[in-house]
Amino acid sequence: MAGASAERQENSVIKAITDAVKKNSKNPVTLIAGKTKIAGVIHAEKYTGRQLTGSEPYTDVVIHVRSGNTIKKINCSLKGESAPSLAGGGLRGLELAVPGIARKFMTEAFNKLNKMLNPGDKVPDVFGKISSTPKLKIVVGNAAMGGPIDYMYIGPMTVYGPYDVKTNTIKLNGSLIKADDYAKSHELYFRLRARREDQRFDPSSKDKDGTPKIYGKSPSRGDSAGRIVVTDKVPSTAVIVTI
């Protein structure tokens, strides 16, 4: 359902902008989303391509903006309203942004958990606070990650955008936030969690390069690694490590 919801959000953002441009005889319109206004919008399309690792790209929708004789493309990453996960692609994607940081996080997480757990114990989610410089690189991304992104769009999965002919504006029901502003204004954390409920702590499990995997193999599905995302939401009872 998460994939279907994301697809619906992307398609409805594109449709809202496309319909507005058509209503203005295919002339530029001004897009309003939250406190952000972007003038000269002439087109929106789904980003095509993947991360270098094969994962989903950072960019979801590309907005085309005309300024004089120049057309600029604005890359947008679309997120839902409830605790949006950022910077997908797992360990390999994070390594494209900041080489070595994912390995460091996994090592610190293992050191912390190894003092808390016995082999076979259920593993709690682990969070690692990200400092300012790598945080910016992770949020914005780069070409190898299907970015960099210029804006994050945060809003409902079903998007509507009424076009006002008098002001030549389309107002979406979410917010566009510059990616670098988002990184600077939010505390961000790595979050490591199990992929399957029956994965348990295995202190001997490692990747080929020796990085601790922390989780043993799932008896039901065979998964032998956790999942890392970047989030700005941390529960009060969270296990937190320093990176």
Order of alpha helices (4+ residues) and beta strands (2+ residues): alpha-beta-beta-beta-beta-alpha-alpha-beta-alpha-beta-beta-beta-beta-alpha-beta-beta-beta
